[in-house]
Amino acid sequence: MIDRNNPLIREATSLPPLDKLQLVDYLLESLDMPDTNIEKLWADESSRRWEGYKAGEISSVSAAEVFEKYKP
């Protein structure tokens, strides 16, 4: 739980709405720190899948089929 008496929290909550929005945007952006190892793994996997698809080794499924499969 956030300590509302924390000077940083008090200062942030006293900001004008636009400044609060910019602060929230900045904080959310700062959380999105890509892991280069994971990024490389996904790039390699997507390349492998694309090459497999082009070679006819992997088939595709329409979005409608995927959505139907996971429909509640």
CNS distance restraints for C-alpha pairs under 8 A (distance, minus, plus):
assign (resid   3 and name CA) (resid   9 and name CA) 7.49 0.50 0.50
assign (resid   4 and name CA) (resid   9 and name CA) 6.01 0.50 0.50
assign (resid   4 and name CA) (resid  10 and name CA) 6.44 0.50 0.50
assign (resid   5 and name CA) (resid   9 and name CA) 7.09 0.50 0.50
assign (resid   5 and name CA) (resid  10 and name CA) 6.50 0.50 0.50
assign (resid   6 and name CA) (resid  10 and name CA) 6.22 0.50 0.50
assign (resid   7 and name CA) (resid  11 and name CA) 6.04 0.50 0.50
assign (resid   8 and name CA) (resid  12 and name CA) 6.12 0.50 0.50
assign (resid   9 and name CA) (resid  13 and name CA) 6.06 0.50 0.50
assign (resid  10 and name CA) (resid  14 and name CA) 6.22 0.50 0.50
assign (resid  11 and name CA) (resid  15 and name CA) 6.68 0.50 0.50
assign (resid  12 and name CA) (resid  20 and name CA) 6.89 0.50 0.50
assign (resid  13 and name CA) (resid  20 and name CA) 7.32 0.50 0.50
assign (resid  15 and name CA) (resid  19 and name CA) 5.94 0.50 0.50
assign (resid  15 and name CA) (resid  20 and name CA) 5.83 0.50 0.50
assign (resid  16 and name CA) (resid  20 and name CA) 6.24 0.50 0.50
assign (resid  17 and name CA) (resid  21 and name CA) 6.20 0.50 0.50
assign (resid  18 and name CA) (resid  22 and name CA) 6.23 0.50 0.50
assign (resid  19 and name CA) (resid  23 and name CA) 6.08 0.50 0.50
assign (resid  20 and name CA) (resid  24 and name CA) 6.12 0.50 0.50
assign (resid  21 and name CA) (resid  25 and name CA) 6.12 0.50 0.50
assign (resid  22 and name CA) (resid  26 and name CA) 6.09 0.50 0.50
assign (resid  23 and name CA) (resid  27 and name CA) 6.10 0.50 0.50
assign (resid  24 and name CA) (resid  28 and name CA) 6.08 0.50 0.50
assign (resid  25 and name CA) (resid  29 and name CA) 6.07 0.50 0.50
assign (resid  26 and name CA) (resid  30 and name CA) 6.12 0.50 0.50
assign (resid  27 and name CA) (resid  31 and name CA) 6.56 0.50 0.50
assign (resid  28 and name CA) (resid  32 and name CA) 6.82 0.50 0.50
assign (resid  29 and name CA) (resid  33 and name CA) 7.98 0.50 0.50
assign (resid  34 and name CA) (resid  38 and name CA) 7.85 0.50 0.50
assign (resid  34 and name CA) (resid  39 and name CA) 7.14 0.50 0.50
assign (resid  35 and name CA) (resid  39 and name CA) 6.16 0.50 0.50
assign (resid  36 and name CA) (resid  40 and name CA) 6.08 0.50 0.50
assign (resid  37 and name CA) (resid  41 and name CA) 6.25 0.50 0.50
assign (resid  38 and name CA) (resid  42 and name CA) 6.19 0.50 0.50
assign (resid  39 and name CA) (resid  43 and name CA) 6.14 0.50 0.50
assign (resid  40 and name CA) (resid  44 and name CA) 6.07 0.50 0.50
assign (resid  41 and name CA) (resid  45 and name CA) 6.08 0.50 0.50
assign (resid  42 and name CA) (resid  46 and name CA) 5.97 0.50 0.50
assign (resid  43 and name CA) (resid  47 and name CA) 6.14 0.50 0.50
assign (resid  44 and name CA) (resid  48 and name CA) 6.14 0.50 0.50
assign (resid  45 and name CA) (resid  49 and name CA) 6.14 0.50 0.50
assign (resid  46 and name CA) (resid  50 and name CA) 6.02 0.50 0.50
assign (resid  47 and name CA) (resid  51 and name CA) 6.08 0.50 0.50
assign (resid  48 and name CA) (resid  52 and name CA) 6.10 0.50 0.50
assign (resid  49 and name CA) (resid  53 and name CA) 6.06 0.50 0.50
assign (resid  49 and name CA) (resid  58 and name CA) 7.27 0.50 0.50
assign (resid  50 and name CA) (resid  54 and name CA) 6.17 0.50 0.50
assign (resid  51 and name CA) (resid  55 and name CA) 6.12 0.50 0.50
assign (resid  52 and name CA) (resid  56 and name CA) 6.23 0.50 0.50
assign (resid  52 and name CA) (resid  57 and name CA) 4.97 0.50 0.50
assign (resid  52 and name CA) (resid  58 and name CA) 5.35 0.50 0.50
assign (resid  53 and name CA) (resid  57 and name CA) 5.72 0.50 0.50
assign (resid  53 and name CA) (resid  58 and name CA) 4.55 0.50 0.50
assign (resid  53 and name CA) (resid  59 and name CA) 6.13 0.50 0.50
assign (resid  53 and name CA) (resid  60 and name CA) 7.63 0.50 0.50
assign (resid  54 and name CA) (resid  58 and name CA) 7.93 0.50 0.50
assign (resid  61 and name CA) (resid  65 and name CA) 6.45 0.50 0.50
assign (resid  61 and name CA) (resid  66 and name CA) 7.01 0.50 0.50
assign (resid  62 and name CA) (resid  66 and name CA) 6.56 0.50 0.50
assign (resid  63 and name CA) (resid  67 and name CA) 6.13 0.50 0.50
assign (resid  64 and name CA) (resid  68 and name CA) 6.02 0.50 0.50
assign (resid  65 and name CA) (resid  69 and name CA) 6.16 0.50 0.50
assign (resid  66 and name CA) (resid  70 and name CA) 6.57 0.50 0.50
assign (resid  67 and name CA) (resid  71 and name CA) 5.96 0.50 0.50
